[in-house]
């Protein structure tokens, strides 16, 4: 399974970005999947995710601002990020749980300027 994350970039505080994660060699379907982020010196943290029961969960810091979604037919997962803050600056990774293990995308950098 290969995941390709895209959509990162430089945006001013208050702006929006939409990240995409496309899968090949496997399907998102309704599997557990999510978006994570990491900054230098810190552990990777969950931003938003789909649980196996199809419910969603969000980090408290992004609730009300970020929305996770997926297009089953397009085999793509998205993260709509609104009202971005400088503290959202990080490398964002997508992940899917498939065939008994986690698969990670390569990461896409989001930089929010103040």
N, C-alpha and C positions, 0 to 999 in steps of 0.2 A: 504494500500500500504506500502510495506517495501522496503527500499533501503539499499543495502549493499555496502559500499565503501571499496576498498582495493588497495594495490599497493604502499602505502607509505613506507618510510624507510629513511635510512641515506645515503647520497650521497655527493661526493665532488663537489665543485663548478666547473661548466662546464659540469657536468654529466647530465644524463637523467633518468627520471622515467616515467612510464605510470600508471596512476590511472584508476581503473575500478569502475563502479557503476552498479550493477545488481538490477533489480526490480522484486518483486514478489507481487502478488495480484493486479497488474495493469501493464499497458504497457507504455513504453516510447513513442512508435509510433512517431508521429511528434509533440508532445506537447512541450510547452515551458519547458525548463530544463536548468540546468547549474551547474557549479562548483563554489564554493565560498571558501574563506579561512579566517581564523581568527587567530590572535596572541593575547597573553594576554594583556588586557587593551584596545584593539581596537575593533571596530565594525567589524562584518563579512562583507566582501566585495566580489563583483562579480569578478571572474577571467575570466570566459568564459561561454558563454551561447548560447542556441538556442532560438530564438524568436518564437512566434506562427506562423509567416510567413516563418519559416524554415531558416531564415538568422541567421548568427552568429555575436556575438559581443565579444570583448575582452577588458580587462583592458589595458590601455596604457602601463603599466609596463611589460606586458607579450606578447604584439604583436610581432610577428615574432619568438617567442620562444616556445609558447604553441599552441597546436592544439586540439580543441574539435571535437569529432566524436561520432557516435552511430551506433550500429548494431541492426537494427530493429528486425531481426529474433532472435537474441540472447538476445534481451531485455536488452541491456547493453550500457552504455555510457562511453566514455573514455576521458581522458585528457593526451595527450602526452606532456611531459614537457622536453624541451631541453635547453642546455646552462643555467643550473640552477645557481642561485646566492644565497648567504647567506640570502638575504632579501626575498627570496621565502619561507623561513622556516615558517611553519604555520600548523595548522590543516586544512585539506581540506575536504569540505563537498559537497555532491551532492544533488541536489534538483530537483523535478519535480512538475509542476502545473497540478493537476488532480482532477477531481470531485469537482471543485470549491475551492480548497485550495492547499497550498504548503505542500509537503511532503519532509522530510529531511532524509538523511542518517546519520550514527553515527559519521562520521569523520574518517579520516586517517591522521596520522602525517607524515609530510615531513620535514626532517632536512637536510639542506645543509651546509656543513662545508667549511670553507675558507682555 
